Amino acid sequence: MNKNGVAMAADSAATLVNFFGRDKVYNSANKLFRLSKISSIGILVYENSSINNIPWELIIKKFRSKTNK
């Protein structure tokens, strides 16, 4: 972090518990998003974040598609 910005990084691993209670690791999760093409604002998602059972990933992508037209 400096006066010009912040460096953000995330791994791509996500662990989900299946129906039988076993953990499954996926190595292709999106956790770091650019909010728009116009501004340099980034968003990091942590763990299983959601609003009303809608994942943040879908909310961010929908917002981005509406604002980048």
PDB file with one MODEL, atoms N, CA, C and O in Angstrom:
MODEL        1
ATOM      1  N   MET A   1       0.850  -1.172   0.000  1.00  0.00           N
ATOM      2  CA  MET A   1       0.000   0.000   0.000  1.00  0.00           C
ATOM      3  C   MET A   1       0.892   1.229   0.000  1.00  0.00           C
ATOM      4  O   MET A   1       1.864   1.303   0.751  1.00  0.00           O
ATOM      5  N   ASN A   2       0.555   2.193  -0.846  1.00  0.00           N
ATOM      6  CA  ASN A   2       1.250   3.472  -0.856  1.00  0.00           C
ATOM      7  C   ASN A   2       0.267   4.571  -1.230  1.00  0.00           C
ATOM      8  O   ASN A   2      -0.936   4.319  -1.300  1.00  0.00           O
ATOM      9  N   LYS A   3       0.747   5.770  -1.468  1.00  0.00           N
ATOM     10  CA  LYS A   3      -0.180   6.879  -1.732  1.00  0.00           C
ATOM     11  C   LYS A   3      -0.885   6.749  -3.082  1.00  0.00           C
ATOM     12  O   LYS A   3      -1.862   7.455  -3.333  1.00  0.00           O
ATOM     13  N   ASN A   4      -0.411   5.865  -3.948  1.00  0.00           N
ATOM     14  CA  ASN A   4      -1.017   5.684  -5.262  1.00  0.00           C
ATOM     15  C   ASN A   4      -1.994   4.516  -5.347  1.00  0.00           C
ATOM     16  O   ASN A   4      -2.786   4.449  -6.287  1.00  0.00           O
ATOM     17  N   GLY A   5      -1.956   3.597  -4.388  1.00  0.00           N
ATOM     18  CA  GLY A   5      -2.873   2.467  -4.465  1.00  0.00           C
ATOM     19  C   GLY A   5      -2.502   1.330  -3.543  1.00  0.00           C
ATOM     20  O   GLY A   5      -1.621   1.454  -2.693  1.00  0.00           O
ATOM     21  N   VAL A   6      -3.185   0.233  -3.726  1.00  0.00           N
ATOM     22  CA  VAL A   6      -3.008  -0.953  -2.905  1.00  0.00           C
ATOM     23  C   VAL A   6      -2.861  -2.160  -3.837  1.00  0.00           C
ATOM     24  O   VAL A   6      -3.591  -2.277  -4.821  1.00  0.00           O
ATOM     25  N   ALA A   7      -1.939  -3.036  -3.534  1.00  0.00           N
ATOM     26  CA  ALA A   7      -1.814  -4.287  -4.289  1.00  0.00           C
ATOM     27  C   ALA A   7      -2.718  -5.333  -3.642  1.00  0.00           C
ATOM     28  O   ALA A   7      -2.662  -5.555  -2.432  1.00  0.00           O
ATOM     29  N   MET A   8      -3.546  -5.967  -4.460  1.00  0.00           N
ATOM     30  CA  MET A   8      -4.451  -6.989  -3.940  1.00  0.00           C
ATOM     31  C   MET A   8      -4.128  -8.310  -4.634  1.00  0.00           C
ATOM     32  O   MET A   8      -3.820  -8.336  -5.825  1.00  0.00           O
ATOM     33  N   ALA A   9      -4.200  -9.398  -3.885  1.00  0.00           N
ATOM     34  CA  ALA A   9      -3.939 -10.723  -4.440  1.00  0.00           C
ATOM     35  C   ALA A   9      -4.816 -11.743  -3.731  1.00  0.00           C
ATOM     36  O   ALA A   9      -5.194 -11.560  -2.574  1.00  0.00           O
ATOM     37  N   ALA A  10      -5.131 -12.817  -4.438  1.00  0.00           N
ATOM     38  CA  ALA A  10      -5.935 -13.903  -3.866  1.00  0.00           C
ATOM     39  C   ALA A  10      -5.561 -15.208  -4.557  1.00  0.00           C
ATOM     40  O   ALA A  10      -5.184 -15.220  -5.729  1.00  0.00           O
ATOM     41  N   ASP A  11      -5.670 -16.289  -3.826  1.00  0.00           N
ATOM     42  CA  ASP A  11      -5.485 -17.590  -4.463  1.00  0.00           C
ATOM     43  C   ASP A  11      -6.778 -17.976  -5.173  1.00  0.00           C
ATOM     44  O   ASP A  11      -7.762 -17.240  -5.107  1.00  0.00           O
ATOM     45  N   SER A  12      -6.786 -19.105  -5.840  1.00  0.00           N
ATOM     46  CA  SER A  12      -7.993 -19.503  -6.564  1.00  0.00           C
ATOM     47  C   SER A  12      -8.645 -20.746  -5.966  1.00  0.00           C
ATOM     48  O   SER A  12      -9.506 -21.356  -6.601  1.00  0.00           O
ATOM     49  N   ALA A  13      -8.248 -21.127  -4.755  1.00  0.00           N
ATOM     50  CA  ALA A  13      -8.806 -22.327  -4.121  1.00  0.00           C
ATOM     51  C   ALA A  13     -10.067 -21.990  -3.328  1.00  0.00           C
ATOM     52  O   ALA A  13     -10.127 -20.978  -2.628  1.00  0.00           O
ATOM     53  N   ALA A  14     -11.054 -22.842  -3.449  1.00  0.00           N
ATOM     54  CA  ALA A  14     -12.292 -22.711  -2.684  1.00  0.00           C
ATOM     55  C   ALA A  14     -12.697 -24.097  -2.200  1.00  0.00           C
ATOM     56  O   ALA A  14     -12.674 -25.062  -2.964  1.00  0.00           O
ATOM     57  N   THR A  15     -13.066 -24.189  -0.931  1.00  0.00           N
ATOM     58  CA  THR A  15     -13.466 -25.470  -0.357  1.00  0.00           C
ATOM     59  C   THR A  15     -14.968 -25.462  -0.104  1.00  0.00           C
ATOM     60  O   THR A  15     -15.491 -24.565   0.558  1.00  0.00           O
ATOM     61  N   LEU A  16     -15.652 -26.459  -0.632  1.00  0.00           N
ATOM     62  CA  LEU A  16     -17.086 -26.603  -0.430  1.00  0.00           C
ATOM     63  C   LEU A  16     -17.356 -27.957   0.204  1.00  0.00           C
ATOM     64  O   LEU A  16     -16.663 -28.934  -0.080  1.00  0.00           O
ATOM     65  N   VAL A  17     -18.363 -28.012   1.060  1.00  0.00           N
ATOM     66  CA  VAL A  17     -18.758 -29.267   1.691  1.00  0.00           C
ATOM     67  C   VAL A  17     -19.923 -29.826   0.887  1.00  0.00           C
ATOM     68  O   VAL A  17     -20.924 -29.139   0.681  1.00  0.00           O
ATOM     69  N   ASN A  18     -19.798 -31.074   0.430  1.00  0.00           N
ATOM     70  CA  ASN A  18     -20.852 -31.666  -0.384  1.00  0.00           C
ATOM     71  C   ASN A  18     -21.956 -32.266   0.495  1.00  0.00           C
ATOM     72  O   ASN A  18     -21.919 -32.156   1.721  1.00  0.00           O
ATOM     73  N   PHE A  19     -22.911 -32.885  -0.139  1.00  0.00           N
ATOM     74  CA  PHE A  19     -24.082 -33.453   0.534  1.00  0.00           C
ATOM     75  C   PHE A  19     -23.714 -34.480   1.599  1.00  0.00           C
ATOM     76  O   PHE A  19     -24.416 -34.609   2.602  1.00  0.00           O
ATOM     77  N   PHE A  20     -22.620 -35.211   1.394  1.00  0.00           N
ATOM     78  CA  PHE A  20     -22.199 -36.259   2.325  1.00  0.00           C
ATOM     79  C   PHE A  20     -21.266 -35.742   3.414  1.00  0.00           C
ATOM     80  O   PHE A  20     -20.732 -36.532   4.193  1.00  0.00           O
ATOM     81  N   GLY A  21     -21.062 -34.424   3.480  1.00  0.00           N
ATOM     82  CA  GLY A  21     -20.213 -33.839   4.510  1.00  0.00           C
ATOM     83  C   GLY A  21     -18.724 -33.891   4.202  1.00  0.00           C
ATOM     84  O   GLY A  21     -17.898 -33.635   5.078  1.00  0.00           O
ATOM     85  N   ARG A  22     -18.379 -34.219   2.966  1.00  0.00           N
ATOM     86  CA  ARG A  22     -16.968 -34.282   2.582  1.00  0.00           C
ATOM     87  C   ARG A  22     -16.556 -32.981   1.911  1.00  0.00           C
ATOM     88  O   ARG A  22     -17.317 -32.387   1.147  1.00  0.00           O
ATOM     89  N   ASP A  23     -15.331 -32.550   2.212  1.00  0.00           N
ATOM     90  CA  ASP A  23     -14.804 -31.339   1.604  1.00  0.00           C
ATOM     91  C   ASP A  23     -14.332 -31.605   0.181  1.00  0.00           C
ATOM     92  O   ASP A  23     -13.729 -32.639  -0.106  1.00  0.00           O
ATOM     93  N   LYS A  24     -14.613 -30.665  -0.696  1.00  0.00           N
ATOM     94  CA  LYS A  24     -14.140 -30.721  -2.072  1.00  0.00           C
ATOM     95  C   LYS A  24     -13.449 -29.390  -2.358  1.00  0.00           C
ATOM     96  O   LYS A  24     -14.041 -28.329  -2.161  1.00  0.00           O
ATOM     97  N   VAL A  25     -12.200 -29.440  -2.822  1.00  0.00           N
ATOM     98  CA  VAL A  25     -11.433 -28.227  -3.114  1.00  0.00           C
ATOM     99  C   VAL A  25     -11.464 -27.969  -4.612  1.00  0.00           C
ATOM    100  O   VAL A  25     -11.125 -28.843  -5.409  1.00  0.00           O
ATOM    101  N   TYR A  26     -11.871 -26.767  -4.988  1.00  0.00           N
ATOM    102  CA  TYR A  26     -11.867 -26.327  -6.374  1.00  0.00           C
ATOM    103  C   TYR A  26     -10.755 -25.290  -6.524  1.00  0.00           C
ATOM    104  O   TYR A  26     -10.616 -24.395  -5.690  1.00  0.00           O
ATOM    105  N   ASN A  27      -9.975 -25.413  -7.578  1.00  0.00           N
ATOM    106  CA  ASN A  27      -8.847 -24.507  -7.783  1.00  0.00           C
ATOM    107  C   ASN A  27      -9.106 -23.489  -8.887  1.00  0.00           C
ATOM    108  O   ASN A  27      -8.174 -23.066  -9.572  1.00  0.00           O
ATOM    109  N   SER A  28     -10.348 -23.098  -9.062  1.00  0.00           N
ATOM    110  CA  SER A  28     -10.673 -22.143 -10.121  1.00  0.00           C
ATOM    111  C   SER A  28     -11.676 -21.081  -9.667  1.00  0.00           C
ATOM    112  O   SER A  28     -12.419 -20.546 -10.490  1.00  0.00           O
ATOM    113  N   ALA A  29     -11.705 -20.777  -8.393  1.00  0.00           N
ATOM    114  CA  ALA A  29     -12.653 -19.790  -7.874  1.00  0.00           C
ATOM    115  C   ALA A  29     -12.198 -18.368  -8.190  1.00  0.00           C
ATOM    116  O   ALA A  29     -11.005 -18.067  -8.155  1.00  0.00           O
ATOM    117  N   ASN A  30     -13.155 -17.500  -8.499  1.00  0.00           N
ATOM    118  CA  ASN A  30     -12.858 -16.079  -8.697  1.00  0.00           C
ATOM    119  C   ASN A  30     -13.084 -15.350  -7.381  1.00  0.00           C
ATOM    120  O   ASN A  30     -14.179 -15.389  -6.820  1.00  0.00           O
ATOM    121  N   LYS A  31     -12.039 -14.684  -6.892  1.00  0.00           N
ATOM    122  CA  LYS A  31     -12.142 -13.962  -5.627  1.00  0.00           C
ATOM    123  C   LYS A  31     -11.769 -12.491  -5.762  1.00  0.00           C
ATOM    124  O   LYS A  31     -12.052 -11.695  -4.867  1.00  0.00           O
ATOM    125  N   LEU A  32     -11.147 -12.130  -6.853  1.00  0.00           N
ATOM    126  CA  LEU A  32     -10.664 -10.767  -7.070  1.00  0.00           C
ATOM    127  C   LEU A  32     -11.316 -10.233  -8.337  1.00  0.00           C
ATOM    128  O   LEU A  32     -11.190 -10.833  -9.405  1.00  0.00           O
ATOM    129  N   PHE A  33     -12.019  -9.098  -8.220  1.00  0.00           N
ATOM    130  CA  PHE A  33     -12.773  -8.553  -9.340  1.00  0.00           C
ATOM    131  C   PHE A  33     -12.447  -7.082  -9.540  1.00  0.00           C
ATOM    132  O   PHE A  33     -12.200  -6.350  -8.581  1.00  0.00           O
ATOM    133  N   ARG A  34     -12.449  -6.660 -10.799  1.00  0.00           N
ATOM    134  CA  ARG A  34     -12.384  -5.234 -11.119  1.00  0.00           C
ATOM    135  C   ARG A  34     -13.831  -4.763 -11.241  1.00  0.00           C
ATOM    136  O   ARG A  34     -14.622  -5.362 -11.969  1.00  0.00           O
ATOM    137  N   LEU A  35     -14.171  -3.704 -10.536  1.00  0.00           N
ATOM    138  CA  LEU A  35     -15.564  -3.274 -10.482  1.00  0.00           C
ATOM    139  C   LEU A  35     -16.054  -2.699 -11.806  1.00  0.00           C
ATOM    140  O   LEU A  35     -17.193  -2.955 -12.196  1.00  0.00           O
ATOM    141  N   SER A  36     -15.224  -1.932 -12.505  1.00  0.00           N
ATOM    142  CA  SER A  36     -15.641  -1.389 -13.793  1.00  0.00           C
ATOM    143  C   SER A  36     -14.433  -1.158 -14.689  1.00  0.00           C
ATOM    144  O   SER A  36     -13.293  -1.163 -14.226  1.00  0.00           O
ATOM    145  N   LYS A  37     -14.695  -0.955 -15.977  1.00  0.00           N
ATOM    146  CA  LYS A  37     -13.622  -0.667 -16.924  1.00  0.00           C
ATOM    147  C   LYS A  37     -13.141   0.774 -16.783  1.00  0.00           C
ATOM    148  O   LYS A  37     -12.007   1.091 -17.144  1.00  0.00           O
ATOM    149  N   ILE A  38     -13.989   1.633 -16.264  1.00  0.00           N
ATOM    150  CA  ILE A  38     -13.692   3.062 -16.188  1.00  0.00           C
ATOM    151  C   ILE A  38     -12.789   3.392 -15.001  1.00  0.00           C
ATOM    152  O   ILE A  38     -11.812   4.124 -15.158  1.00  0.00           O
ATOM    153  N   SER A  39     -13.099   2.867 -13.828  1.00  0.00           N
ATOM    154  CA  SER A  39     -12.325   3.183 -12.634  1.00  0.00           C
ATOM    155  C   SER A  39     -11.482   1.995 -12.191  1.00  0.00           C
ATOM    156  O   SER A  39     -11.786   0.848 -12.519  1.00  0.00           O
ATOM    157  N   SER A  40     -10.437   2.276 -11.455  1.00  0.00           N
ATOM    158  CA  SER A  40      -9.545   1.220 -10.957  1.00  0.00           C
ATOM    159  C   SER A  40      -9.934   0.823  -9.541  1.00  0.00           C
ATOM    160  O   SER A  40      -9.158   0.992  -8.600  1.00  0.00           O
ATOM    161  N   ILE A  41     -11.130   0.299  -9.404  1.00  0.00           N
ATOM    162  CA  ILE A  41     -11.616  -0.148  -8.102  1.00  0.00           C
ATOM    163  C   ILE A  41     -11.715  -1.662  -8.134  1.00  0.00           C
ATOM    164  O   ILE A  41     -12.346  -2.236  -9.022  1.00  0.00           O
ATOM    165  N   GLY A  42     -11.088  -2.301  -7.160  1.00  0.00           N
ATOM    166  CA  GLY A  42     -11.117  -3.747  -7.079  1.00  0.00           C
ATOM    167  C   GLY A  42     -11.874  -4.219  -5.858  1.00  0.00           C
ATOM    168  O   GLY A  42     -12.006  -3.492  -4.873  1.00  0.00           O
ATOM    169  N   ILE A  43     -12.368  -5.438  -5.931  1.00  0.00           N
ATOM    170  CA  ILE A  43     -13.119  -6.040  -4.830  1.00  0.00           C
ATOM    171  C   ILE A  43     -12.566  -7.436  -4.580  1.00  0.00           C
ATOM    172  O   ILE A  43     -12.356  -8.206  -5.517  1.00  0.00           O
ATOM    173  N   LEU A  44     -12.332  -7.757  -3.314  1.00  0.00           N
ATOM    174  CA  LEU A  44     -11.929  -9.106  -2.913  1.00  0.00           C
ATOM    175  C   LEU A  44     -13.083  -9.772  -2.191  1.00  0.00           C
ATOM    176  O   LEU A  44     -13.747  -9.148  -1.363  1.00  0.00           O
ATOM    177  N   VAL A  45     -13.324 -11.030  -2.500  1.00  0.00           N
ATOM    178  CA  VAL A  45     -14.376 -11.795  -1.836  1.00  0.00           C
ATOM    179  C   VAL A  45     -13.713 -12.831  -0.946  1.00  0.00           C
ATOM    180  O   VAL A  45     -12.778 -13.517  -1.357  1.00  0.00           O
ATOM    181  N   TYR A  46     -14.211 -12.935   0.281  1.00  0.00           N
ATOM    182  CA  TYR A  46     -13.640 -13.846   1.273  1.00  0.00           C
ATOM    183  C   TYR A  46     -14.637 -14.932   1.645  1.00  0.00           C
ATOM    184  O   TYR A  46     -15.803 -14.651   1.924  1.00  0.00           O
ATOM    185  N   GLU A  47     -14.177 -16.154   1.646  1.00  0.00           N
ATOM    186  CA  GLU A  47     -14.971 -17.331   2.011  1.00  0.00           C
ATOM    187  C   GLU A  47     -16.243 -17.451   1.198  1.00  0.00           C
ATOM    188  O   GLU A  47     -16.232 -17.180  -0.002  1.00  0.00           O
ATOM    189  N   ASN A  48     -17.328 -17.847   1.817  1.00  0.00           N
ATOM    190  CA  ASN A  48     -18.586 -18.113   1.135  1.00  0.00           C
ATOM    191  C   ASN A  48     -19.514 -16.915   1.294  1.00  0.00           C
ATOM    192  O   ASN A  48     -20.582 -17.027   1.895  1.00  0.00           O
ATOM    193  N   SER A  49     -19.108 -15.775   0.758  1.00  0.00           N
ATOM    194  CA  SER A  49     -19.859 -14.535   0.947  1.00  0.00           C
ATOM    195  C   SER A  49     -21.053 -14.461   0.017  1.00  0.00           C
ATOM    196  O   SER A  49     -20.954 -14.762  -1.172  1.00  0.00           O
ATOM    197  N   SER A  50     -22.201 -14.050   0.585  1.00  0.00           N
ATOM    198  CA  SER A  50     -23.417 -13.912  -0.211  1.00  0.00           C
ATOM    199  C   SER A  50     -24.391 -12.969   0.486  1.00  0.00           C
ATOM    200  O   SER A  50     -24.267 -12.683   1.677  1.00  0.00           O
ATOM    201  N   ILE A  51     -25.363 -12.496  -0.290  1.00  0.00           N
ATOM    202  CA  ILE A  51     -26.471 -11.703   0.239  1.00  0.00           C
ATOM    203  C   ILE A  51     -27.746 -12.411  -0.188  1.00  0.00           C
ATOM    204  O   ILE A  51     -27.956 -12.629  -1.381  1.00  0.00           O
ATOM    205  N   ASN A  52     -28.597 -12.771   0.757  1.00  0.00           N
ATOM    206  CA  ASN A  52     -29.837 -13.510   0.463  1.00  0.00           C
ATOM    207  C   ASN A  52     -29.566 -14.744  -0.399  1.00  0.00           C
ATOM    208  O   ASN A  52     -30.302 -15.030  -1.343  1.00  0.00           O
ATOM    209  N   ASN A  53     -28.510 -15.461  -0.062  1.00  0.00           N
ATOM    210  CA  ASN A  53     -28.096 -16.683  -0.763  1.00  0.00           C
ATOM    211  C   ASN A  53     -27.671 -16.458  -2.214  1.00  0.00           C
ATOM    212  O   ASN A  53     -27.621 -17.409  -2.993  1.00  0.00           O
ATOM    213  N   ILE A  54     -27.364 -15.217  -2.586  1.00  0.00           N
ATOM    214  CA  ILE A  54     -26.820 -14.911  -3.910  1.00  0.00           C
ATOM    215  C   ILE A  54     -25.341 -14.604  -3.720  1.00  0.00           C
ATOM    216  O   ILE A  54     -25.002 -13.672  -2.991  1.00  0.00           O
ATOM    217  N   PRO A  55     -24.450 -15.363  -4.358  1.00  0.00           N
ATOM    218  CA  PRO A  55     -23.011 -15.136  -4.181  1.00  0.00           C
ATOM    219  C   PRO A  55     -22.588 -13.743  -4.647  1.00  0.00           C
ATOM    220  O   PRO A  55     -23.105 -13.222  -5.635  1.00  0.00           O
ATOM    221  N   TRP A  56     -21.651 -13.158  -3.927  1.00  0.00           N
ATOM    222  CA  TRP A  56     -21.122 -11.838  -4.284  1.00  0.00           C
ATOM    223  C   TRP A  56     -20.587 -11.827  -5.706  1.00  0.00           C
ATOM    224  O   TRP A  56     -20.702 -10.818  -6.402  1.00  0.00           O
ATOM    225  N   GLU A  57     -20.008 -12.927  -6.144  1.00  0.00           N
ATOM    226  CA  GLU A  57     -19.465 -13.004  -7.504  1.00  0.00           C
ATOM    227  C   GLU A  57     -20.534 -12.652  -8.539  1.00  0.00           C
ATOM    228  O   GLU A  57     -20.266 -11.890  -9.468  1.00  0.00           O
ATOM    229  N   LEU A  58     -21.744 -13.200  -8.389  1.00  0.00           N
ATOM    230  CA  LEU A  58     -22.824 -12.913  -9.329  1.00  0.00           C
ATOM    231  C   LEU A  58     -23.302 -11.471  -9.224  1.00  0.00           C
ATOM    232  O   LEU A  58     -23.607 -10.842 -10.238  1.00  0.00           O
ATOM    233  N   ILE A  59     -23.370 -10.948  -8.013  1.00  0.00           N
ATOM    234  CA  ILE A  59     -23.803  -9.563  -7.804  1.00  0.00           C
ATOM    235  C   ILE A  59     -22.815  -8.596  -8.447  1.00  0.00           C
ATOM    236  O   ILE A  59     -23.221  -7.646  -9.117  1.00  0.00           O
ATOM    237  N   ILE A  60     -21.527  -8.833  -8.247  1.00  0.00           N
ATOM    238  CA  ILE A  60     -20.488  -7.963  -8.809  1.00  0.00           C
ATOM    239  C   ILE A  60     -20.511  -8.027 -10.335  1.00  0.00           C
ATOM    240  O   ILE A  60     -20.444  -6.991 -10.996  1.00  0.00           O
ATOM    241  N   LYS A  61     -20.604  -9.221 -10.895  1.00  0.00           N
ATOM    242  CA  LYS A  61     -20.615  -9.358 -12.349  1.00  0.00           C
ATOM    243  C   LYS A  61     -21.851  -8.706 -12.968  1.00  0.00           C
ATOM    244  O   LYS A  61     -21.755  -8.117 -14.045  1.00  0.00           O
ATOM    245  N   LYS A  62     -22.992  -8.797 -12.318  1.00  0.00           N
ATOM    246  CA  LYS A  62     -24.208  -8.155 -12.815  1.00  0.00           C
ATOM    247  C   LYS A  62     -24.072  -6.633 -12.767  1.00  0.00           C
ATOM    248  O   LYS A  62     -24.436  -5.947 -13.722  1.00  0.00           O
ATOM    249  N   PHE A  63     -23.553  -6.108 -11.668  1.00  0.00           N
ATOM    250  CA  PHE A  63     -23.320  -4.669 -11.541  1.00  0.00           C
ATOM    251  C   PHE A  63     -22.375  -4.190 -12.638  1.00  0.00           C
ATOM    252  O   PHE A  63     -22.623  -3.176 -13.289  1.00  0.00           O
ATOM    253  N   ARG A  64     -21.289  -4.935 -12.833  1.00  0.00           N
ATOM    254  CA  ARG A  64     -20.292  -4.568 -13.839  1.00  0.00           C
ATOM    255  C   ARG A  64     -20.896  -4.575 -15.242  1.00  0.00           C
ATOM    256  O   ARG A  64     -20.587  -3.695 -16.045  1.00  0.00           O
ATOM    257  N   SER A  65     -21.737  -5.533 -15.546  1.00  0.00           N
ATOM    258  CA  SER A  65     -22.343  -5.583 -16.889  1.00  0.00           C
ATOM    259  C   SER A  65     -23.322  -4.411 -17.100  1.00  0.00           C
ATOM    260  O   SER A  65     -23.471  -3.925 -18.221  1.00  0.00           O
ATOM    261  N   LYS A  66     -23.977  -3.967 -16.039  1.00  0.00           N
ATOM    262  CA  LYS A  66     -24.923  -2.845 -16.160  1.00  0.00           C
ATOM    263  C   LYS A  66     -24.210  -1.499 -16.284  1.00  0.00           C
ATOM    264  O   LYS A  66     -24.700  -0.599 -16.966  1.00  0.00           O
ATOM    265  N   THR A  67     -23.049  -1.356 -15.626  1.00  0.00           N
ATOM    266  CA  THR A  67     -22.375  -0.057 -15.605  1.00  0.00           C
ATOM    267  C   THR A  67     -21.343   0.129 -16.713  1.00  0.00           C
ATOM    268  O   THR A  67     -20.898   1.253 -16.946  1.00  0.00           O
ATOM    269  N   ASN A  68     -20.957  -0.931 -17.393  1.00  0.00           N
ATOM    270  CA  ASN A  68     -19.914  -0.829 -18.425  1.00  0.00           C
ATOM    271  C   ASN A  68     -20.466  -0.770 -19.831  1.00  0.00           C
ATOM    272  O   ASN A  68     -19.788  -1.185 -20.772  1.00  0.00           O
ATOM    273  N   LYS A  69     -21.667  -0.270 -20.003  1.00  0.00           N
ATOM    274  CA  LYS A  69     -22.270  -0.190 -21.346  1.00  0.00           C
ATOM    275  C   LYS A  69     -21.935   1.115 -22.003  1.00  0.00           C
ATOM    276  O   LYS A  69     -22.353   1.362 -23.134  1.00  0.00           O
TER     277      LYS A  69
ENDMDL
END
